[in-house]
Amino acid sequence: MKSITLKAPYVIYIGDEHREAYAKTGVGLVQWRPELCCGQIRHSSDAFDMDIPDMTVADAVAAGAGSIVIGTAPVGGTVPDSWMPVLKEAAAAGLDVVAGLHSHLNDVPELVEAANKGGSQLIDVRVPPVELPIGTGKKRSGKRLLTVGTDCALGKKYTALQLDKDMRAAGLNVDFRATGQTGIMIAGNGIPLDAVVADFIHGAAEILSPDNDDDHWDVIEGQGGIFHPGYAAVSHGLLVGSQPDAFVVCHHAHREFISGWDGFPLRSIGEVIERTIEIGELTNPDIRCVGISVNTKHLEAQERQGYLSGLADKYGLPCVDPMITGTGDIVSNL
């Protein structure tokens, strides 16, 4: 798997991104590694605020920052021209520049020049290992749990991280397996599945969760959505290659359309369960849904409880908000 070492502490670059869903890399780092995040750089007060100190590049250097981490995940994964002045300034000032984008920092001559001047590194997280194999479909030892979603950017990574935490607390033998740029930054290793050539996604997923002890669980971070008009391919490949014994469906309360694809209504949790089992049975006939995880951050406490209870009754599965209730009820259902 791809292992990375980032120079801490980090200043998170948000630029002018005002949507939380597209600032998920920065939000994830602040949520799960707050001790490593010293501040944020925003172009204006209208940009998304992660409730950490606002800084300039000079402020970050004075505070002892080691890296500037691009905290946004724009559609298409390219580096906007408007980012370049800040990124060049940071690289020239000696800060490592870290990104999880499809376009690579090391392919930008002006950034390479600034990094050479400042003695800094350009770290591209979204680069898969070389010479990945084609998937075999062969059953592997150990147990696996995959988070799947009704959409993107609604909690698959957070659910997997909280499951890993709660399973450890319950005394289970478990590892979190990162499949996206933010998860890799948090865990320090993983494979960026959406950057893998299509023929090798199944094989990459097999490498991500290799043979293990019979009582060992790999909790695998999901990607995309099985019904997503843009990202279904990576979801399908990850599902087949990871051959999960269990999966958790992740959902965003009251979201009605695919985020960024307003012409596509969200499919129901039940449809996601049915399709996930239909596809997953190819490599694991015993695949089963063990719970539902819902992002309810926009609901009041009273509405939240009724919403979660209603879904639990409807589908006969434990239903939680991992960041509010934890995932203990799902862990008990494994």
C-alpha positions, 0 to 999 in steps of 0.5 A, a space after each residue: 500500500 501507499 504510505 506517506 509521511 507528512 511534516 506536521 503541523 499542517 495549515 489547511 488551504 481552503 481557498 474560496 471554497 464555501 461548500 462543506 462537502 467540497 472541503 471534506 479533506 480539510 474537515 476530515 483532518 481537523 475532525 480526526 487529527 486536530 492536534 496536527 492542524 495549526 490553522 487555515 488559509 482562506 481567500 475570504 471570510 465567505 470561504 468555509 470556516 473549519 473553526 481553526 485560526 485563520 492564517 497567511 503563509 507568513 503566519 503559518 511559517 511563523 507558527 512552525 507549520 511543516 506543510 500546507 495541505 490542500 483541503 478541498 476536493 473539487 469535481 474533476 480534481 484539478 488545481 485552479 489557477 487562482 490557487 497558484 500564488 498561495 501554493 508557490 508562496 508556501 513552497 518557496 517559504 519551505 512548506 511542503 505542499 500536500 494534495 490529494 487531487 487527480 492533477 499532480 503538483 509535481 506536473 506544475 513547473 512553476 510549483 516545482 521551481 518554487 519547491 526547489 527554491 524553498 527546499 520543500 516537497 510536493 506530495 501527491 497523495 492520489 498516486 496509486 502503487 505501480 504494477 497493480 494486479 488484476 483481481 482474482 476474485 478468490 476468497 481471502 481469510 479474515 473478515 471485511 466491512 465496507 461502507 457504501 453510500 446513497 451518494 458521495 460526501 455524506 459520511 462513508 469515511 467518518 463511519 468507517 473511522 468511527 467503526 474502527 474506533 468503536 470496534 477497538 474499544 470493544 476489543 475486536 482485532 481491526 484495521 481501518 483501510 483507507 481508499 481516498 486521499 483524506 483517509 490516506 492522510 489520516 491513516 498514513 497509508 492506503 490506496 487511492 482507488 479512484 485514481 486506479 486504472 479501471 482494469 486494476 481496481 478489483 486487484 487494488 481492493 484485494 491488496 488493500 485488505 489481504 489475507 488475515 487472521 480469522 477473527 480480524 476485521 478490515 474496515 474499508 472506507 467506501 467510495 462513490 455510490 453504486 447508483 452515482 451517475 459519475 462515480 459508480 464505477 469505483 464503487 462497483 470495483 471496490 465492492 467486488 474486490 473487497 468481497 465484504 462480509 458486512 456492509 453499512 449503508 451511509 446516508 444524509 438525512 433529507 438529501 433528495 438529489 445526488 449532490 452536484 447532479 440535481 437531475 438525479 434523485 437519490 435512490 432509497 436505502 433499500 435499493 442500495 442494500 439490494 443492489 450492493 448484495 446483488 453485486 457483492 454476491 459475485 465474490 462473497 455469497 454471504 455478504 449482508 447489511 449490518 446497519 445504517 449510518 446517517 449524517 443528521 447534523 442538520 436535524 434537531 435532537 428530537 427530530 434526529 431520534 425519530 428519524 433514526 428510529 424510523 429507519 431502524 424500524 423500516 429496515 430492521 437494522 441498527 441505525 446510528 449517526 456515528 458522530 453523535 451516537 457512535 456505532 456501538 449498535 452496529 458493532 453489536 450486530 456483527 
